[in-house]
Amino acid sequence: MASTYLSRTPSSASNRKTWTWSGWVKRSDLTTGYDTLFSSYSDSNNLTRIVFWSSTSNQLTVSSKVAGNFPIDYRLTRVSRDTSAWYHIVVAMDTTQSTDTDRLKVYINGVLETAYEGAASSLPSQNEDTFINNNNVHYIGQTGGSSNYFNGLMANVEFVDGLQLTPAYFGSTNTATGIWTPSGATAISNYGTNGFKLKMDTTSPGADTSGKGNTFTASGTPTLTQGNPQNNWCTFNSLVPPGGGFVANTTVAWSKGNTVATLSNGSGNYGVTLSTIGMTTGKFYCEIKYASSTGSGVIGIRGTQGTNQNNFLGGRIKDFAFQTNGHMVSGAGNDSSYGGTWGNGDIIGIALDLDNNKLYFSKNGTFENSGNPTSGSTGTGAIAITPLSTSGGNDLGAYFFGACEYYNGGNAVFSANFGSPAYAISSGNADANGYGNFEYAVPSGYYSLNTKNLGEFG
């Protein structure tokens, strides 16, 4: 959501002691400080919020501040730093309970969290009022006062006024996979006066589908996603540093749920970003838009994702990348003429065929070198890539989509579309499974990169 958020001010106060908040969250940039999920804000000294606490700790925290003091300050011991996964978070409050540990319960992926920092006095006092459900502004995606914005994606955000509920109302374990997924086994019969249910997967992310009509207003343009907790989509990986060696002076800023990477580097340096999901078999397609740059870039695949990312331009037998000058960098630093030049605003398509170890690149919908991604083992116009079974190049047993800005001492913005675009689409094309939203047609037999397609074809 970056600097965007949703807001609503209830017309009247309701139950400030007992309520439940549930949301599915996919985090993004972990370097920007406090990531607020939900808050009720009167002023900077009077508020209640659910937040990931600081870029250094990344601990989920529920706190209430009254006249500058914190009668509630519940910070989990565990950290939440996985930017590739969805977390399901339930915060269930009932300060009327006689036992202090029953007054505030926090669940992650269906499991009650019991380890927290701080003394038991950080828990709510009996009959403590929160600012949640007061008639002051409530935010999804910031604390209030234009601060502590949430960086990432949210889906299926629900609030139940007047009840302290368990995760069974919002999710359940898939018996086939053992994974916690949406769709609670127990139905919610009444969301209460100020309750709401926001699916956040439409053009109106604040639309309330609970039947209560408590719709939120969007500020800015919240990022909507084709992905959801039941089908996790690939993004860029913000957990892996963008550099090492040549790229020591590189920084990267993440936005739109890690689908946009802004690489900044010093002269003579390189910046690299790779996908969260690797591929070992099957055929997959993505589009990466070279949104803007002051220098040169490459877009391609890499057969490694280690603790830091060196440049695409040499030393690894499993690097294959298409440069802005139309050249192909392949293997251990081989550089040869390949296709046409490309630059700002162009969309580079990547069709990766790991069944035949072939690679194809397109520019704005036309495949380079007269490539035909559907030509199978003959690989018409294809780039022959190193089989994953071949040793060397820090092989981790998978190929990753990636992009790199190199040797220009400037900035470059790469917008990735692994099926859930970060930029406006003028046409709209899905894969054969009906997944994804691409600018150009997905080649027959290729699929967008998400967990359902990976499980079926990868």
Secondary structure, DSSP 4 states (H G I P E B T S, - for coil): -TT-EEEE--SS---SSEEEEEEEEEE--SSSS-EEEEEEEEETTEEEEEEEETTTT-EEEEEEEETTEEEEEEEESS----TTS-EEEEEEEETT-SSHHHHEEEEETTEEE--EES-GGGSPPTTPPPSTTSSSEEEES--SSS-S---EEEEEEEEEET----GGGTEEE-TTT--EEES-SS--S---TT-EEE---SS-TT-B-SSS--PPEEES-PPP-S-BTTBPBP-B-SSS-S-SGGGTT-EEEEETTTTEEEEE--TT-EEEEEBSS-BSSSEEEEEEEEEEESSEEEEEEES---SS---SSSS-TTEEEEETTSEEEETTTEEEE-S----TT-EEEEEEETTTTEEEEEETTEEGGG--TTSGGG-TTPEE---TTS--SS--S-BEEEEEEESSSSEEEEEEESSS-SS--SS-B--TTS---BSSPPPTT-B--BHHHHHHH-
